[in-house]
Amino acid sequence: MVHERTVQDLLRRAASGTAVHLATYTFTLTSLARACIAAADRGVDVNVLVDECSAETDATRLLLEGGGDRASVTVGGATGDGIDHNKFLLAEELRDGTSKVVLQSSSNFTIAQRYRHNTSVVVRDDGDLYDAYRMYWDDMVAGETDPNYNRTEETDAATVYFSPRSDVDTHLEALERVTPSRDATIRFVVSIWTPRRSAVVERIAELVEGGCTVEVILDEESRAIVPHLRRAGADVLEYPSTALGELTPGQSPNVHSKTMLVDADVDADGETKRRRLVYTGSQNLSEAGLCDNHEALLRIEDDDVYDQFVGDWERVYEQGRRLVGGEISALVRRSGI
């Protein structure tokens, strides 16, 4: 619930007379809808964009009916032909004076997501990053489909890659900048990885041949890609998947994160140097995630953030290993990034 609570906390702390923009794929939490209404009642300009799949949920209806003219709700929107798979919140200003806040998450806002491994990151006081997301929001709400959207924005704190894209495979481009070496480590924790992103696997094979360690945690429902990854030399853990109908507080969470972690010598503007990079957001390693859907992938270069993501990766790996080995039958996740 840490991701849900973080969003609610930002809504509670939003300053009156300023704007909040929330974009989400699935939206079923009435508690979050009530938090949006409460913020609107305090004079916050609340704007919510949900995918069409959430048009008739109780949460969306509550927001439409309870928000009145104080909260704006948009269903759909378009820059691509696929779904609005985004999961981010933008807060113009908080009551403590913090401004231009961007929360990027892998978590949808549903009860089921409480039992899944997800990651969220909050960037504060970065006006350029905030403005990049706001422009993306406006483009989606305008509803003009553009399969060649291809926007990338770089700021002092982060770089964000918006989909749909027809120019580059974002993950492949990142890995092509890596110089293979025996002290390089690349980690993934991914919900969906399809064979249509095979070029990424081919690059992994090249990196492993050059000495890199590549470690992957996958939801076991992405098992079709597993043989390809193992042939490429990656260490793969298939995290046990739990059917939605069986999710209870006493059962193991699925993997829903969409993260790539790079600790390697990386080319940056023609200069190769050691970098520790976090790539995280809403984009799965699928063709739809890259080319069709509305998605945001955030790259952060910060040692503290990187260490937290690695710690989370290690916890997920250890839990998955114990579940696969039968050492435990269920384990509830109580913390997250």
Summary of the structure (lengths in Angstrom):
residues: 337
radius of gyration: 19.5
end to end distance: 10.9
largest distance: 59.1
contacts: 1184
relative contact order: 0.14
helix: 36%
strand: 30%
